[in-house]
Amino acid sequence: MKALFTILFLFIASVSQGQTLATINSKGHYSLSTSDSSAVKAVNTGKTFEDKKGTIYPIFKSGKGKFFIIRTSAKTGNTYKQYISIN
């Protein structure tokens, strides 16, 4: 049974492909490029969100169509995205 799982794992690993793509430029050189979804910039919707303390935040729309606001942690001071649902 253990040998069967090992063979199955090796088969899946050999068939799998990485996420990097090699492209050729105009000079004939190859370069690696990755499809990075974080490269898509967030778009400001022009609308705002007000929390229960009265702080107003601008609402952004991600590349995948999700809405979020950027908040700052009171303890650490780090910024983070808080995803919200808009009805």
Residue frames as a rotation matrix with the C-alpha (Angstrom) as fourth column:
MET 1
0.567 0.823 0.000 0.00
0.823 -0.567 0.000 0.00
0.000 0.000 -1.000 0.00
LYS 2
0.443 -0.496 -0.747 2.85
0.148 -0.781 0.606 2.35
-0.884 -0.379 -0.272 0.86
ALA 3
-0.629 -0.705 0.327 4.51
0.394 0.073 0.916 1.59
-0.670 0.705 0.232 -2.47
LEU 4
-0.066 0.704 0.707 1.27
0.992 -0.027 0.120 2.42
0.104 0.710 -0.697 -4.31
PHE 5
0.829 0.362 -0.426 1.08
0.454 -0.880 0.136 5.84
-0.325 -0.306 -0.895 -2.67
THR 6
0.006 -0.921 -0.390 4.75
0.084 -0.388 0.918 6.46
-0.996 -0.038 0.075 -3.45
ILE 7
-0.657 -0.208 0.725 4.27
0.688 0.228 0.689 5.59
-0.309 0.951 -0.006 -7.12
LEU 8
0.356 0.871 0.340 1.12
0.924 -0.381 0.009 7.73
0.137 0.311 -0.941 -7.29
PHE 9
0.686 -0.165 -0.709 2.93
0.240 -0.868 0.435 10.68
-0.687 -0.468 -0.556 -5.70
LEU 10
-0.406 -0.913 -0.036 5.85
0.193 -0.124 0.973 10.38
-0.893 0.389 0.226 -8.11
PHE 11
-0.392 0.354 0.849 3.47
0.920 0.162 0.357 10.25
-0.011 0.921 -0.389 -11.08
ILE 12
0.711 0.701 -0.057 1.60
0.703 -0.711 0.026 13.37
-0.022 -0.058 -0.998 -9.95
ALA 13
0.426 -0.631 -0.648 4.87
0.100 -0.679 0.727 15.19
-0.899 -0.375 -0.227 -9.27
SER 14
-0.592 -0.705 0.390 6.25
0.449 0.114 0.886 14.35
-0.669 0.700 0.249 -12.72
VAL 15
-0.145 0.638 0.756 3.10
0.969 -0.065 0.240 15.56
0.203 0.767 -0.609 -14.49
SER 16
0.620 0.414 -0.666 2.83
0.628 -0.771 0.106 18.81
-0.470 -0.484 -0.738 -12.51
GLN 17
0.060 -0.572 0.818 4.09
0.789 -0.475 -0.390 22.01
0.612 0.669 0.423 -14.07
GLY 18
-0.531 -0.340 -0.776 5.45
0.762 -0.592 -0.262 25.15
-0.371 -0.730 0.573 -12.46
GLN 19
0.543 0.797 -0.264 3.91
0.650 -0.598 -0.469 28.59
-0.532 0.083 -0.843 -12.74
THR 20
-0.030 -0.617 -0.787 6.85
-0.221 -0.764 0.607 30.22
-0.975 0.192 -0.114 -14.52
LEU 21
0.818 0.308 0.486 6.78
0.421 0.255 -0.871 30.76
-0.392 0.917 0.079 -18.26
ALA 22
-0.322 -0.939 -0.118 9.80
0.440 -0.259 0.860 31.29
-0.838 0.225 0.497 -20.49
THR 23
0.839 0.544 0.037 9.32
0.315 -0.429 -0.847 33.95
-0.445 0.722 -0.531 -23.13
ILE 24
-0.149 -0.885 0.442 11.67
0.957 -0.016 0.290 35.10
-0.250 0.466 0.849 -25.86
ASN 25
0.331 0.216 -0.919 12.36
0.159 -0.972 -0.171 38.79
-0.930 -0.089 -0.356 -26.42
SER 26
0.956 0.138 -0.260 13.30
-0.203 -0.331 -0.921 40.62
-0.213 0.933 -0.289 -29.63
LYS 27
0.178 -0.970 -0.165 17.03
-0.984 -0.176 -0.027 39.93
-0.003 0.167 -0.986 -29.17
GLY 28
0.239 -0.015 -0.971 16.47
-0.390 0.914 -0.110 36.17
0.889 0.405 0.213 -28.93
HIS 29
-0.839 -0.525 0.147 17.07
-0.311 0.240 -0.920 35.90
0.447 -0.817 -0.364 -25.18
TYR 30
-0.007 0.824 -0.566 14.78
0.421 0.516 0.746 33.85
0.907 -0.233 -0.350 -22.97
SER 31
-0.791 -0.166 0.590 13.45
-0.438 -0.520 -0.733 35.27
0.428 -0.838 0.338 -19.72
LEU 32
-0.649 0.565 -0.510 11.22
0.708 0.693 -0.134 33.88
0.278 -0.448 -0.850 -17.01
SER 33
-0.680 0.531 0.505 7.95
-0.535 -0.831 0.154 35.55
0.501 -0.165 0.849 -16.28
THR 34
-0.854 0.454 -0.256 5.38
0.514 0.655 -0.554 34.65
-0.084 -0.604 -0.792 -13.68
SER 35
-0.223 0.859 0.462 1.69
0.186 -0.427 0.885 35.41
0.957 0.283 -0.064 -13.75
ASP 36
-0.843 -0.151 -0.516 1.31
0.534 -0.119 -0.837 37.35
0.065 -0.981 0.181 -10.53
SER 37
0.085 0.970 0.226 -2.21
0.814 -0.199 0.546 38.37
0.575 0.137 -0.806 -9.58
SER 38
0.332 0.006 -0.943 -0.85
0.778 -0.567 0.270 40.88
-0.534 -0.823 -0.193 -7.08
ALA 39
-0.758 -0.634 0.154 0.53
0.594 -0.572 0.566 42.92
-0.270 0.520 0.810 -9.99
VAL 40
-0.168 0.784 0.598 -3.01
0.632 -0.380 0.675 44.16
0.756 0.492 -0.431 -10.67
LYS 41
-0.957 -0.243 0.156 -3.44
0.071 -0.722 -0.688 47.42
0.280 -0.647 0.709 -8.79
ALA 42
-0.337 0.857 -0.390 -6.41
0.876 0.134 -0.463 48.15
-0.344 -0.498 -0.796 -6.61
VAL 43
-0.578 0.252 0.776 -8.84
0.413 -0.729 0.545 50.75
0.703 0.636 0.317 -7.90
ASN 44
-0.904 0.307 -0.299 -10.39
0.124 -0.480 -0.869 53.40
-0.410 -0.822 0.395 -5.69
THR 45
-0.397 0.839 0.372 -14.18
0.913 0.321 0.251 53.26
0.091 0.439 -0.894 -6.12
GLY 46
-0.683 0.129 0.719 -14.74
0.012 -0.982 0.188 56.83
0.730 0.137 0.669 -4.94
LYS 47
0.501 0.865 0.021 -17.05
-0.104 0.036 0.994 55.59
0.859 -0.500 0.108 -2.19
THR 48
-0.494 -0.674 0.549 -16.32
-0.606 -0.186 -0.774 55.60
0.624 -0.715 -0.316 1.53
PHE 49
0.169 0.452 -0.876 -16.91
0.444 0.758 0.477 53.40
0.880 -0.469 -0.073 4.56
GLU 50
-0.129 -0.143 0.981 -17.54
-0.711 -0.676 -0.192 54.75
0.691 -0.723 -0.014 8.06
ASP 51
-0.498 -0.093 -0.862 -16.87
0.379 0.871 -0.313 52.48
0.780 -0.483 -0.398 11.04
LYS 52
0.439 0.785 -0.437 -18.62
0.721 -0.018 0.693 52.68
0.537 -0.619 -0.574 14.41
LYS 53
-0.053 -0.536 -0.843 -15.95
0.862 -0.450 0.232 55.08
-0.504 -0.714 0.486 15.74
GLY 54
0.755 0.445 -0.481 -16.67
0.154 -0.834 -0.530 57.55
-0.637 0.326 -0.698 12.95
THR 55
-0.309 -0.918 -0.247 -13.47
-0.240 -0.176 0.955 56.99
-0.920 0.355 -0.166 10.99
ILE 56
0.775 0.571 -0.272 -13.99
-0.353 0.033 -0.935 57.22
-0.525 0.820 0.227 7.24
TYR 57
-0.309 -0.843 0.440 -12.03
-0.024 0.470 0.883 54.93
-0.951 0.262 -0.166 4.88
PRO 58
-0.083 0.252 -0.964 -11.99
-0.973 -0.228 0.024 54.92
-0.213 0.941 0.264 1.06
ILE 59
0.494 0.325 0.806 -13.28
-0.165 0.946 -0.280 51.69
-0.854 0.005 0.521 -0.54
PHE 60
-0.392 -0.691 -0.608 -11.01
-0.840 0.000 0.542 49.92
-0.375 0.723 -0.580 -3.05
LYS 61
0.814 0.577 0.065 -11.82
-0.474 0.726 -0.498 47.21
-0.335 0.375 0.864 -5.59
SER 62
-0.082 -0.890 0.449 -9.25
-0.291 0.452 0.843 44.45
-0.953 -0.062 -0.296 -6.12
GLY 63
-0.650 -0.272 -0.710 -8.32
-0.747 0.053 0.663 42.93
-0.143 0.961 -0.238 -9.46
LYS 64
-0.937 0.321 -0.139 -10.61
0.290 0.935 0.205 39.99
0.196 0.152 -0.969 -8.70
GLY 65
-0.314 0.874 0.371 -13.59
0.030 -0.381 0.924 42.25
0.949 0.301 0.094 -7.98
LYS 66
0.172 0.343 -0.924 -13.57
0.919 0.283 0.276 42.14
0.356 -0.896 -0.266 -4.16
PHE 67
0.466 0.090 0.880 -14.06
-0.055 -0.990 0.130 45.29
0.883 -0.109 -0.456 -2.11
PHE 68
0.219 -0.443 -0.870 -11.78
0.940 0.334 0.067 46.23
0.261 -0.832 0.489 0.78
ILE 69
0.899 -0.084 0.431 -10.61
-0.181 -0.965 0.190 49.08
0.400 -0.249 -0.882 2.97
ILE 70
-0.027 -0.962 -0.270 -7.11
0.404 0.236 -0.884 49.68
0.914 -0.133 0.382 4.27
ARG 71
0.919 0.351 0.178 -6.94
-0.054 -0.335 0.941 49.88
0.390 -0.874 -0.289 8.05
THR 72
-0.158 -0.969 0.190 -4.09
-0.403 -0.112 -0.908 50.41
0.901 -0.220 -0.373 10.51
SER 73
0.238 0.164 -0.957 -3.59
0.634 0.720 0.281 48.16
0.736 -0.674 0.067 13.53
ALA 74
0.783 0.115 0.611 -3.79
-0.313 -0.776 0.547 50.05
0.538 -0.620 -0.572 16.83
LYS 75
0.890 -0.435 0.139 -1.29
0.074 0.437 0.896 47.71
-0.450 -0.787 0.421 18.52
THR 76
0.163 -0.893 0.420 1.44
0.757 0.386 0.527 47.34
-0.633 0.232 0.739 15.88
GLY 77
0.070 -0.082 -0.994 0.78
-0.315 -0.948 0.056 50.23
-0.947 0.309 -0.092 13.50
ASN 78
-0.865 -0.372 0.337 0.82
0.143 0.460 0.876 47.88
-0.481 0.806 -0.345 10.49
THR 79
-0.260 0.790 -0.555 -1.63
-0.899 -0.408 -0.160 48.43
-0.353 0.457 0.816 7.65
TYR 80
-0.852 0.086 0.516 -3.85
0.180 0.974 0.135 45.61
-0.491 0.208 -0.846 6.42
LYS 81
-0.736 0.645 -0.205 -6.77
-0.445 -0.232 0.865 45.02
0.510 0.728 0.458 4.08
GLN 82
-0.674 0.653 0.344 -10.19
-0.067 0.410 -0.910 44.43
-0.735 -0.637 -0.233 5.57
TYR 83
-0.933 0.359 0.039 -12.48
0.116 0.195 0.974 42.87
0.342 0.913 -0.224 2.96
ILE 84
-0.606 0.793 -0.063 -16.09
-0.316 -0.312 -0.896 44.00
-0.730 -0.523 0.440 3.07
SER 85
-0.635 0.505 0.585 -19.24
0.765 0.516 0.385 42.87
-0.107 0.692 -0.714 1.31
ILE 86
-0.856 0.357 -0.373 -21.37
-0.371 -0.928 -0.037 45.49
-0.360 0.106 0.927 -0.40
ASN 87
-0.395 0.807 0.439 -25.07
0.607 0.588 -0.535 44.83
-0.690 0.055 -0.722 -0.78
